[in-house]
């Protein structure tokens, strides 16, 4: 695109143009990179990036000063997935997991410190425990947030925990930085995540991390269920459900990008 044409672009067109540059490798850009690539002046680039960041379309890494795709792009992308071929393949696998476990199952994605549900398959139980795709989840409770944050950069994780405040919704909810970091470490050591009564009483879950081709853990698949009174019943159930997830883990990972 010629510079003369760029000068005639509206603010919206410039924003769309800048956003499109993040769909190409290395998928992250600094202000200097974007000035060089677009020919826009630095003030225009910075003002446009600020607007995109405020809208959640981009996030800025305070340490490296680079911008990356934000949670809202993944939120919108989830809508697009409804029309993508591989969405049907992933949902087919999740349906098999749900049928085999007779419980609700879903996949969540991490972008920055935001955790977003991107797939959700409900069981036929009268009382539902899963939220719909597109829902945001906390990083201190439940399988999604705990598992995905457990595998991230230590500095980013500590910064996210320091900036956040957590409400103790049940007696099992983790709210202090120390207990949350300890839980993250336990998740990495055992290779799976468990949530018992953290989100609400009698709601449990188990999940396993999903690795992308580059080895990163930005997705997790998890099963949620309503536990019974007897502890041995739901502990045995967690083990059984974990084995089901591990059985389909590699099959799901084939479709991750």
C-alpha positions in Angstrom: 0.0 0.0 0.0 1.4 3.4 -1.0 2.0 6.1 1.6 -0.2 8.5 -0.3 -3.1 6.1 0.0 -2.4 5.6 3.7 -2.6 9.3 4.3 -6.2 9.2 3.1 -7.1 6.4 5.4 -9.6 7.0 8.2 -8.7 6.3 11.8 -10.8 3.1 11.7 -9.0 2.0 8.5 -5.6 2.6 10.1 -6.7 0.6 13.2 -7.8 -2.3 11.0 -4.6 -2.1 9.0 -2.4 -2.1 12.1 -4.3 -5.0 13.6 -3.8 -7.0 10.5 -0.1 -6.8 10.9 -0.3 -8.9 14.0 -1.6 -11.9 12.0 1.9 -12.3 10.5 5.0 -13.6 12.1 6.4 -12.8 14.6 2.8 -12.0 15.8 4.1 -9.2 18.0 5.2 -5.6 17.2 6.7 -2.6 18.9 5.8 1.0 18.1 9.1 1.3 16.2 8.3 -1.8 14.1 4.9 -0.5 13.2 6.1 3.0 12.2 8.6 1.3 9.9 6.1 -1.1 8.4 3.3 1.3 7.9 4.9 4.7 7.2 2.5 6.2 9.8 4.0 8.8 12.1 4.8 7.7 15.6 2.0 9.7 17.2 -0.6 8.1 15.0 0.7 4.6 15.6 0.8 5.1 19.4 -2.7 6.6 19.5 -4.1 3.8 17.4 -2.4 1.1 19.5 -3.7 2.7 22.7 -7.3 2.6 21.3 -6.9 -1.1 20.3 -5.4 -2.0 23.7 -8.3 -0.3 25.5 -10.7 -2.3 23.4 -9.0 -5.5 24.3 -7.9 -6.1 20.7 -4.2 -5.9 21.7 -2.2 -6.3 24.9 1.1 -4.6 25.7 4.0 -6.4 27.4 5.4 -4.0 29.9 8.8 -5.6 30.0 9.5 -5.9 26.2 7.2 -3.0 25.2 5.8 -5.0 22.4 2.1 -5.5 21.5 0.3 -8.8 20.9 -3.2 -9.9 20.0 -5.5 -9.3 22.9 -8.4 -11.3 24.5 -11.1 -9.6 22.4 -9.6 -10.9 19.2 -9.9 -14.4 20.6 -13.4 -13.7 21.8 -14.3 -12.6 18.2 -12.3 -15.5 16.8 -14.4 -17.9 18.7 -17.4 -16.7 16.8 -15.5 -17.3 13.6 -14.7 -20.8 14.7 -18.3 -21.7 14.3 -17.7 -21.5 10.6 -14.3 -23.2 10.5 -13.9 -26.9 9.5 -11.6 -27.9 12.3 -14.1 -26.6 14.9 -16.3 -29.6 13.9 -13.4 -31.9 14.4 -12.6 -30.6 17.9 -16.3 -30.6 18.9 -16.6 -34.2 17.7 -13.7 -35.2 20.1 -15.3 -33.2 22.9 -18.6 -34.9 22.3 -16.9 -38.3 22.6 -15.4 -37.2 25.9 -18.7 -36.0 27.1 -20.5 -39.2 26.1 -17.8 -41.3 27.7 -17.7 -39.3 30.9 -21.4 -38.4 31.0 -20.3 -34.9 32.1 -19.7 -31.4 30.7 -16.4 -30.7 28.9 -14.8 -27.7 27.4 -11.6 -26.0 26.2 -10.3 -22.6 27.3 -7.6 -20.4 25.8 -5.2 -18.0 27.4 -4.1 -14.6 26.0 -2.0 -12.6 28.4 -3.7 -13.0 31.8 -7.2 -13.5 30.3 -8.7 -16.9 30.2 -11.5 -17.5 27.7 -13.7 -20.5 27.1 -13.6 -21.4 23.4 -15.5 -24.7 23.3 -18.2 -26.0 25.6 -20.2 -29.3 25.4 -22.9 -29.7 28.0 -24.2 -33.0 29.2 -27.8 -33.9 29.6 -27.9 -33.5 33.4 -30.7 -31.3 34.7 -28.3 -29.0 36.5 -25.6 -27.5 34.3 -22.2 -26.5 35.6 -20.4 -25.2 32.5 -20.5 -21.8 31.0 -20.9 -21.0 27.3 -18.0 -20.5 24.9 -16.8 -16.9 25.1 -16.9 -16.7 28.9 -14.0 -15.3 30.8 -12.6 -17.2 33.7 -10.6 -16.2 36.8 -6.9 -17.3 37.3 -7.3 -18.3 41.0 -10.0 -20.9 40.9 -11.4 -23.6 38.7 -9.5 -25.8 36.2 -9.2 -23.3 33.3 -7.5 -20.4 34.9 -5.3 -22.3 37.3 -4.0 -24.7 34.7 -3.2 -22.1 32.0 -1.5 -19.7 34.4 0.6 -22.5 35.9 2.6 -22.9 32.7 3.3 -19.2 32.0 6.3 -17.0 32.5 7.0 -16.5 36.2 7.3 -12.8 36.1 4.0 -12.4 34.2 2.2 -14.7 36.6 3.5 -12.8 39.7 2.6 -9.5 38.1 -0.9 -10.7 37.3 -1.4 -11.9 40.9 -0.1 -8.7 42.4 -2.5 -6.6 40.3 -5.5 -8.7 41.1 -7.8 -9.0 44.1 -9.7 -12.2 44.6 -13.0 -12.9 46.3 -13.4 -16.0 48.5 -16.6 -17.4 47.1 -16.2 -20.7 49.1 -14.0 -21.9 51.9 -11.9 -23.7 49.2 -11.3 -20.6 47.0 -7.6 -19.6 46.7 -7.1 -15.9 47.3 -3.5 -15.3 48.5 -0.6 -15.0 46.1 1.3 -17.7 48.1 -1.3 -20.4 48.0 -2.1 -19.7 44.3 1.6 -20.0 43.3 1.8 -23.2 45.3 -1.2 -24.6 43.5 0.4 -23.6 40.1 3.6 -25.5 41.1 1.6 -28.6 42.0 -0.2 -28.5 38.7 3.1 -28.4 36.8 4.5 -31.3 38.9 1.5 -33.6 38.4 0.6 -32.6 34.9 -3.1 -32.0 35.5 -5.4 -29.7 37.4 -8.1 -30.4 39.9 -10.8 -28.1 41.3 -12.9 -29.1 44.3 -15.5 -26.7 45.6 -13.5 -23.7 44.6 -16.0 -22.1 42.3 -19.1 -23.2 44.2 -20.0 -25.9 46.7 -20.2 -29.4 45.2 -18.8 -28.4 41.8 -15.6 -30.2 40.8 -13.4 -30.4 37.8 -10.3 -32.0 36.3 -8.3 -30.8 33.4 -5.1 -31.4 31.4 -3.0 -28.9 29.6 -2.9 -28.9 25.8 0.4 -28.1 24.0 0.5 -26.2 20.7 3.1 -27.2 18.0 5.6 -24.8 19.5 5.3 -26.5 22.9 3.5 -23.7 24.7 0.5 -24.3 26.9 -2.2 -21.8 25.9 -5.1 -24.2 26.0 -6.7 -26.6 28.5 -9.4 -29.2 28.2 -11.4 -29.9 31.4 -14.4 -31.8 32.6 -16.7 -30.5 35.3 -19.2 -32.3 37.5 -21.3 -32.2 40.6 -19.7 -34.2 43.4 -21.4 -36.5 45.8 -21.1 -36.4 49.6 -18.7 -39.3 50.0 -15.1 -38.2 49.4 -14.0 -41.6 48.0 -16.6 -41.4 45.3 -15.5 -38.1 43.7 -11.8 -38.8 44.2 -12.2 -42.0 42.2 -14.3 -40.1 39.7 -11.6 -37.5 39.2 -9.1 -40.2 38.4 -11.4 -41.8 35.9 -12.2 -38.5 34.2 -8.5 -37.6 34.1 -7.7 -40.8 32.3 -10.4 -40.0 29.7 -8.9 -36.6 29.1 -5.4 -38.0 28.7 -6.8 -40.6 26.2 -8.0 -37.8 23.9 -5.3 -35.2 24.7 -3.1 -35.8 21.7 -6.0 -36.1 19.3 -7.1 -32.6 20.3 -3.6 -31.2 20.1 -3.4 -32.0 16.4 -5.9 -29.3 15.7 -4.3 -26.6 17.8 -2.5 -23.7 16.0 
